[in-house]
């Protein structure tokens, strides 16, 4: 990778980048005011880790990671909630840099596991996550209201 990438914690001024990334990821325009409220709540929660990958000119991608103590694990578990790399920076190692930061955080905080869920319509993500070291171990069921 010839790209000079800086990884840092997401800050309030990153709202627009993260909003546009999530809208692209979900292929819809989300309610900005509601998004902003949730964004501010999530980045201020010390149990969450939100990271942005950037070069000197622009944001390249970001990842959001939430942790919680779970009874069935008898300890702290982390879950990647959102993971986005801008189209023109995919397959250049940016995602791996973000995942490595999550792995370091997990090790330093003695997490029992790291989980990630991907929508079934994103078939290509299964291979990406397996390549990053994840194993397909669970099924997730959802009820939408």
N, C-alpha and C positions, 0 to 999 in steps of 0.2 A: 504494500500500500504506500503510494507516494504522497498521500494526503496528510497534511498536518492537522491532526484532530485534537481538540481540547475537550475533555469531559469534565463537567461541573454540575453542581446542584442547580435545579431549575429555580428561578427567582420570579417575582411578580412580573417583571418586564418581559418574561418569556411567554406570557399568556397568549398573545396573537399567534406565535409560532405553534404552540401546542394546540390551540383551537383549530387552526387550519390543518394540522397534521391529523387530528382526530376526525375532523369532518371528512378528510380524504380517506382515512382508514375505514370509516363507517359508510362512506359514499352517501352522505347526507349532510344537510346544513342543520346544525344543532342550535338550540336556543342559547344565544351568547350570554345573556344575563345569568341564566341558570348554570351554564358551564363555568362562568367566572366565579360564582359563589362556591361551586364544588371544587374548582381548581385551587382557590385560596384556602379553603378548608383542608384539602388534601396536602398541599405543599407545606402547610404549617404544622401538620401532625408529625411528631417525632418518630412515630412507628412506620412512617412512609418514607421512601426514598425516590425522589424524582430527579432524573439526570438528563442532561442535554449534551449531545455531541455537536460540536461546532468547529468550523475553521475560522480563519480571520474574516471571512465575508458573510457567512450565513449559518443557520442551523442546519444540521445534516440529519438529525434524528433524535429521538428521545425514548426513554423507558420510564414506566411508573411501577413501583414495587411496594406492596403493602404487606406488613407483618402482623401476625396475631398469635396469641397463645391458644393452642387447640388441645382440648382434652384427649382426643384420640391419638395425639402425637406426644402427649405429656411434655409439651414445650412449644417453642416459637417456630412458626412456619411462615415462609414468605411466598407471595404469589405475584407474578408479573401480571399487571392489569392491562397495560397498553404498551406496545412496542412498535415503533414506527421508524423506518429509515426512508428518507426522501428517495424517490425512484432513481435519480441520477447518481446516487451514492451507494446503491445496493451492490452486493458482491465485491466490496472493497475493504471489508474488515471493520466497518463502523459498528455493525451490530455486535460483533464479537467483543469489541472494546467495551461497549455498554454492558454486555452480559458478564464480562470479566469483573467489572466494578460491582455488579450484583453479587457475584461469587465471593469477592473479597469481603463485602459487607456481611454476607451470610456466614462466612468463616469467623470474622471478628465478633459477630453477635451470637455465635453458637446455634445457628438455626438448624432444625431437624431436617428440613427439606425446602426445596424451591419448586413451586408449581407454576404452570402456565397452561392456559386454555386457549384454544384457537377455534374459530368458527369453522364448521364443516365445509362451508363454501370456499375457504382458503386452503385448499388441498395442498398447495406447495409449501405451506408453513410446517406441515408435519415433518418433511425432510429437513427443513431448516432447523427446527428445534432438535431433531435427532442428531444432526451434524454438530449442534452446540453442546451435546451431551445429555439431553433429556431423553427419558424413555416413556413410551406410551403405556401408561399403567392404570388409567381410570377412564370411566365414562362420566360425562356430565349431563344431567337432565335439567331442563328449564321449563318453567311456566311463565308465560308473558301475560301481564295484566294491563 
